[in-house]
Amino acid sequence: MPEQTTFRVGIIGLGVRGLYSLARLMADTYPETGLEITALCDRNPRRMREARDVIQSRYAQRGVEIQPRLYQEGRDLIQDPAVDLVAVTSMTDTHRAFAVPALRAGKKVYCDKPLAQNAEDAIAIVEAEVESENPLIMGFTRRYEDAWLKVYGLLQAGAIGDLVMLQIRDIIPYHRYLTAWWRRRAWSGGALNDKGSHLFDVFNWFTGERALKVHGFGGRSVVEPDPDAPRRCSECARDCPYRRRSYETKLPEAMDLVPHIGASWLEEDEEKFMDDVCVYAPGSDLYHNGSIHFQYPNEVIASYFYSIFGPEAEDQETLELVGKEGRIRLTRQTGQVDLVTAHGKRHEVFDCRGEHFQDSHFGADRALIYELRRFCEGTPPPVSAAAGLEATRMVMAALRSMDAGGKTVAMSEVPDAQL
Ligand SMILES: NC(=O)c1ccc[n+]([C@@H]2O[C@H](COP(=O)([O-])OP(=O)(O)OC[C@H]3O[C@@H](n4cnc5c(N)ncnc54)[C@H](O)[C@@H]3O)[C@@H](O)[C@H]2O)c1
């Protein structure tokens, strides 16, 4: 059999993730990956058409002409025989509606994290994956990021002995969760699901275990709801630290994509689909910050310390691992991994900045695109739906604890797949 040189991709959801992270990088890596976008879907027709133009021109810069078909319904894209890989990058509460039929149709499926906005939808995806014997690949980006892979390798090699504690500090330097569909848990599972699921997956990946129980505290004191708040930033002239900002300051490479994203968002009129809702508008049920602690078997403890309201600054995520013989500290922004081992006798610092460190997610998104190529060729995915379900179950358990003022919640209290 001749080796297949190209794989045909359909993307459902052409917001920041679908357009900027996936489509952009598929175009840029096309000469090596052969991932050709043949179909696009978004519920916003203008965004879809504009995304098509941007993507076509990006491929054209590499001398490749593409003619993606446009679908307003995801189920029609899934049925398109000219699509090998379905990439689900739509809002989280739609993942089930697209991932399940795509798995059943025998397509290769990429589903972004979090797997779903609640445990029930995540279970349905896992069950479809098992029934169809068709594992999907997930977008937990730490799994593709050089520094985290380095730490995992050190841990596996026994550099710090048995793991005793893990901690992730995550002072998120933007406030997008407060101005768009993440505002409500029913749509997103909350900011904790969107961001924390990445990091809870890291806890499971590094411990190789499932958490037993959790307790957490959450705060909502940063932006108080105001019934007189304006509806959205575009209708408000106040000088406000939470004014919706465009993405360009963060993502310089996205400059040619930004105007397209911006205009189609402004014409949306329903809260769920606007991206500049006033942060003071009543109705949001997010925690603005929290501190959450999981207990794993063998008394291993994992904790997550986070906030979602800015201030805008550099990425401030750090990971610390304490083992019986040493410790590791990862600083995401610098790509540096600091290792103390042999009870303190040795100290090494690793610079894990790869060639594409400046690109989105510190190069992880580009690595993911290469992984998608291998996945299309039949390589098993490094992270699949079961890991996504477990991370979302942990989020749901943590929210239950936070809602109950810090009560300890056993993981067995949250629904799980019955396989
Ligand atoms: N892996 C990562 O690090 C990462 C980073 C960012 C976002 N994400 C995930 O990607 C997904 C999208 O996030 P985003 O930041 O691009 O959000 P976004 O709001 O920018 O874009 C979502 C898009 O989905 C479209 N959409 C919604 N419902 C739809 C439907 N029924 N059919 C077709 N299109 C529909 C919207 O119109 C919008 O264009 C989310 O699940 C998010 O958690 C993952």
The ligand as an SDF file (V2000), in Angstrom:
LIG
                    3D

 44 48  0  0  0  0  0  0  0  0999 V2000
   -6.3930   23.0000   24.2320 N   0  0  0  0  0  0  0  0  0  0  0  0
   -6.3790   24.2410   24.6570 C   0  0  0  0  0  0  0  0  0  0  0  0
   -5.4330   24.6700   25.2760 O   0  0  0  0  0  0  0  0  0  0  0  0
   -7.5450   25.1260   24.3420 C   0  0  0  0  0  0  0  0  0  0  0  0
   -7.3640   26.5210   24.2430 C   0  0  0  0  0  0  0  0  0  0  0  0
   -8.4780   27.3100   23.9630 C   0  0  0  0  0  0  0  0  0  0  0  0
   -9.7320   26.7190   23.8260 C   0  0  0  0  0  0  0  0  0  0  0  0
   -9.8530   25.3610   23.9570 N   0  0  0  0  0  0  0  0  0  0  0  0
  -11.1880   24.7190   23.8220 C   0  0  0  0  0  0  0  0  0  0  0  0
  -11.6290   24.8400   22.4770 O   0  0  0  0  0  0  0  0  0  0  0  0
  -13.0390   25.0300   22.4500 C   0  0  0  0  0  0  0  0  0  0  0  0
  -13.3290   26.3600   21.7360 C   0  0  0  0  0  0  0  0  0  0  0  0
  -12.7120   27.4160   22.4800 O   0  0  0  0  0  0  0  0  0  0  0  0
  -12.4270   28.8270   21.8050 P   0  0  0  0  0  0  0  0  0  0  0  0
  -11.4960   29.5270   22.7050 O   0  0  0  0  0  0  0  0  0  0  0  0
  -12.0790   28.6640   20.3700 O   0  0  0  0  0  0  0  0  0  0  0  0
  -13.8770   29.4640   21.9200 O   0  0  0  0  0  0  0  0  0  0  0  0
  -14.5180   30.5760   20.9730 P   0  0  0  0  0  0  0  0  0  0  0  0
  -15.6590   31.0820   21.7350 O   0  0  0  0  0  0  0  0  0  0  0  0
  -13.4620   31.5020   20.4920 O   0  0  0  0  0  0  0  0  0  0  0  0
  -15.0210   29.7530   19.6870 O   0  0  0  0  0  0  0  0  0  0  0  0
  -16.0340   28.7790   19.7480 C   0  0  0  0  0  0  0  0  0  0  0  0
  -16.6810   28.6870   18.3770 C   0  0  0  0  0  0  0  0  0  0  0  0
  -17.6360   27.6050   18.3940 O   0  0  0  0  0  0  0  0  0  0  0  0
  -18.7290   28.0080   17.5950 C   0  0  0  0  0  0  0  0  0  0  0  0
  -19.9040   27.1890   17.9020 N   0  0  0  0  0  0  0  0  0  0  0  0
  -20.6330   27.1900   19.0470 C   0  0  0  0  0  0  0  0  0  0  0  0
  -21.6510   26.3240   18.9450 N   0  0  0  0  0  0  0  0  0  0  0  0
  -21.5470   25.7410   17.7240 C   0  0  0  0  0  0  0  0  0  0  0  0
  -22.3050   24.7650   17.0370 C   0  0  0  0  0  0  0  0  0  0  0  0
  -23.3750   24.2020   17.5880 N   0  0  0  0  0  0  0  0  0  0  0  0
  -21.8990   24.4090   15.7850 N   0  0  0  0  0  0  0  0  0  0  0  0
  -20.8190   24.9780   15.2160 C   0  0  0  0  0  0  0  0  0  0  0  0
  -20.0480   25.9240   15.8210 N   0  0  0  0  0  0  0  0  0  0  0  0
  -20.4200   26.2980   17.0600 C   0  0  0  0  0  0  0  0  0  0  0  0
  -18.9140   29.4820   17.9460 C   0  0  0  0  0  0  0  0  0  0  0  0
  -19.7080   30.1600   17.0010 O   0  0  0  0  0  0  0  0  0  0  0  0
  -17.4730   29.9490   17.9870 C   0  0  0  0  0  0  0  0  0  0  0  0
  -17.0370   30.4230   16.7410 O   0  0  0  0  0  0  0  0  0  0  0  0
  -13.5140   25.0180   23.8960 C   0  0  0  0  0  0  0  0  0  0  0  0
  -13.9150   23.7220   24.2430 O   0  0  0  0  0  0  0  0  0  0  0  0
  -12.2520   25.3960   24.6640 C   0  0  0  0  0  0  0  0  0  0  0  0
  -12.2280   24.9070   25.9770 O   0  0  0  0  0  0  0  0  0  0  0  0
   -8.7940   24.5670   24.1820 C   0  0  0  0  0  0  0  0  0  0  0  0
  1  2  1  0
  2  3  2  0
  2  4  1  0
  4  5  1  0
  4 44  2  0
  5  6  2  0
  6  7  1  0
  7  8  2  0
  8  9  1  0
  8 44  1  0
  9 10  1  0
  9 42  1  0
 10 11  1  0
 11 12  1  0
 11 40  1  0
 12 13  1  0
 13 14  1  0
 14 15  2  0
 14 16  1  0
 14 17  1  0
 17 18  1  0
 18 19  2  0
 18 20  1  0
 18 21  1  0
 21 22  1  0
 22 23  1  0
 23 24  1  0
 23 38  1  0
 24 25  1  0
 25 26  1  0
 25 36  1  0
 26 27  1  0
 26 35  1  0
 27 28  2  0
 28 29  1  0
 29 30  1  0
 29 35  2  0
 30 31  1  0
 30 32  2  0
 32 33  1  0
 33 34  2  0
 34 35  1  0
 36 37  1  0
 36 38  1  0
 38 39  1  0
 40 41  1  0
 40 42  1  0
 42 43  1  0
M  CHG  2   8   1  16  -1
M  END
$$$$
